[in-house]
Amino acid sequence: MPTNIKNSFKELQEEESAKFSDHSQQKIRSSIDSNVGLFHFLGEIVELYLPKIFGMFVKMSGGGPSPTDDINNPNRLSDNDRPKYPNTID
């Protein structure tokens, strides 16, 4: 097999890699970083607000305890059963 045969695909690859400069790489990297940042931001919004939206729909449909049920409960001893600042220790 002769060794002086030119590989046109290899030449094409070398031409394309010469055209692909550092500036092009930075542009692509910047574009990818901005897209990833957008998806990260949207993911945080969904993670933060989606459970609250489901809770709102449950309350609107009549599910869950009503805040007035606790006030009208005859088994409650006093207003101190539910303190204003729940993190305080008696």
Contact map, one row per residue, 1 for C-alpha under 8 A:
111000000000000000000000000000000000000000000000000000000000000000000000000000000000000000
111110000000000000000000000000000000000000000000000000000000000000000000000000000000000000
111110000000000000000000000000000000000000000000000000000000000000000000000000000000000000
011111000000000000000000000000000000000000000000000000000000000000000000000000000000000000
011111100000000000000000000000000000000000000000000000000000000000000000000000000000000000
000111110000000000000000000000000000000000000000000000000000000000000000000000000000000000
000011111110000000000000000000000000000000000000000000000000000000000000000000000000000000
000001111111000000000000000000000000000000000000000000000000000000000000000000000000000000
000000111111100000000000000000000000000000000000000000000000000000000000000000000000000000
000000111111110000000000000000000000000000000000000000000000000000000000000000000000000000
000000111111111000000000000000000000000000000000000000000000000000000000000000000000000000
000000011111111100000000000000000000000000000000000000000000000000000000000000000000000000
000000001111111110000000000000000000000000000000000000000000000000000000000000000000000000
000000000111111111000000000000000000000000000000000000000000000000000000000000000000000000
000000000011111111100000000000000000000000000000000000000000000000000000000000000000000000
000000000001111111110000000000000000000000000000000000000000000000000000000000000000000000
000000000000111111111000000000000000000000000000000000000000000000000000000000000000000000
000000000000011111111000000000000000000000000000000000000000000000000000000000000000000000
000000000000001111111000000000000000000000000000000000000000000000000000000000000000000000
000000000000000111111101100000000000000000000000000000000000000000000000000000000000000000
000000000000000011111111100000000000000000000000000000000000000000000000000000000000000000
000000000000000000011111110000000000000000000000000000000000000000000000000000000000000000
000000000000000000001111111000000000000000000000000000000000000000000000000000000000000000
000000000000000000011111111100000000000000000000000000000000000000000000000000000000000000
000000000000000000011111111110000000000000000000000000000000000000000000000000000000000000
000000000000000000000111111111000000000000000000000000000000000000000000000000000000000000
000000000000000000000011111111100000000000000000000000000000000000000000000000000000000000
000000000000000000000001111111110000000000000000000000000000000000000000000000000000000000
000000000000000000000000111111111000000000000000000000000000000000000000000000000000000000
000000000000000000000000011111111100000000000000000000000000000000000000000000000000000000
000000000000000000000000001111111110000000000000000000000000000000000000000000000000000000
000000000000000000000000000111111111000000000000000000000000000000000000000000000000000000
000000000000000000000000000011111111100000000000000000000000000000000000000000000000000000
000000000000000000000000000001111111110000000000000000000000000000000000000000000000000000
000000000000000000000000000000111111111000000000000000000000000000000000000000000000000000
000000000000000000000000000000011111111100000000000000000000000000000000000000000000000000
000000000000000000000000000000001111111110000000000000000000000000000000000000000000000000
000000000000000000000000000000000111111111000000000000000000000000000000000000000000000000
000000000000000000000000000000000011111111100000000000000000000000000000000000000000000000
000000000000000000000000000000000001111111110000000000000000000000000000000000000000000000
000000000000000000000000000000000000111111111000000000000000000000000000000000000000000000
000000000000000000000000000000000000011111111100000000000000000000000000000000000000000000
000000000000000000000000000000000000001111111110000000000000000000000000000000000000000000
000000000000000000000000000000000000000111111111000000000000000000000000000000000000000000
000000000000000000000000000000000000000011111111110000000000000000000000000000000000000000
000000000000000000000000000000000000000001111111110000000000000000000000000000000000000000
000000000000000000000000000000000000000000111111111000000000000000000000000000000000000000
000000000000000000000000000000000000000000011111111100000000000000000000000000000000000000
000000000000000000000000000000000000000000001111111110000000000000000000000000000000000000
000000000000000000000000000000000000000000001111111111000000000000000000000000000000000000
000000000000000000000000000000000000000000000011111111100000000000000000000000000000000000
000000000000000000000000000000000000000000000001111111110000000000000000000000000000000000
000000000000000000000000000000000000000000000000111111111000000000000000000000000000000000
000000000000000000000000000000000000000000000000011111111100000000000000000000000000000000
000000000000000000000000000000000000000000000000001111111110000000000000000000000000000000
000000000000000000000000000000000000000000000000000111111111000000000000000000000000000000
000000000000000000000000000000000000000000000000000011111111100000000000000000000000000000
000000000000000000000000000000000000000000000000000001111111111100000000000000000000000000
000000000000000000000000000000000000000000000000000000111111111100000000000000000000000000
000000000000000000000000000000000000000000000000000000011111111000000000000000000000000000
000000000000000000000000000000000000000000000000000000001111111000000000000000000000000000
000000000000000000000000000000000000000000000000000000000111111100000000000000000000000000
000000000000000000000000000000000000000000000000000000000111111110000000000000000000000000
000000000000000000000000000000000000000000000000000000000110011111000000000000000000000000
000000000000000000000000000000000000000000000000000000000000001111101000000000000000000000
000000000000000000000000000000000000000000000000000000000000000111111100000000000000000000
000000000000000000000000000000000000000000000000000000000000000011111110000000000000000000
000000000000000000000000000000000000000000000000000000000000000001111111000000000000000000
000000000000000000000000000000000000000000000000000000000000000011111111100000000000000000
000000000000000000000000000000000000000000000000000000000000000001111111100100000000000000
000000000000000000000000000000000000000000000000000000000000000000111111100000000000000000
000000000000000000000000000000000000000000000000000000000000000000011111110000000000000000
000000000000000000000000000000000000000000000000000000000000000000001111111100000000000000
000000000000000000000000000000000000000000000000000000000000000000000001111110000000000000
000000000000000000000000000000000000000000000000000000000000000000000000111110000000000000
000000000000000000000000000000000000000000000000000000000000000000000100111111101000000000
000000000000000000000000000000000000000000000000000000000000000000000000011111111000000000
000000000000000000000000000000000000000000000000000000000000000000000000000111111000000000
000000000000000000000000000000000000000000000000000000000000000000000000000111111110000000
000000000000000000000000000000000000000000000000000000000000000000000000000011111110000000
000000000000000000000000000000000000000000000000000000000000000000000000000111111110000000
000000000000000000000000000000000000000000000000000000000000000000000000000000111111010000
000000000000000000000000000000000000000000000000000000000000000000000000000000111111110000
000000000000000000000000000000000000000000000000000000000000000000000000000000000111110000
000000000000000000000000000000000000000000000000000000000000000000000000000000000011111100
000000000000000000000000000000000000000000000000000000000000000000000000000000000111111100
000000000000000000000000000000000000000000000000000000000000000000000000000000000000111110
000000000000000000000000000000000000000000000000000000000000000000000000000000000000111111
000000000000000000000000000000000000000000000000000000000000000000000000000000000000001111
000000000000000000000000000000000000000000000000000000000000000000000000000000000000000111
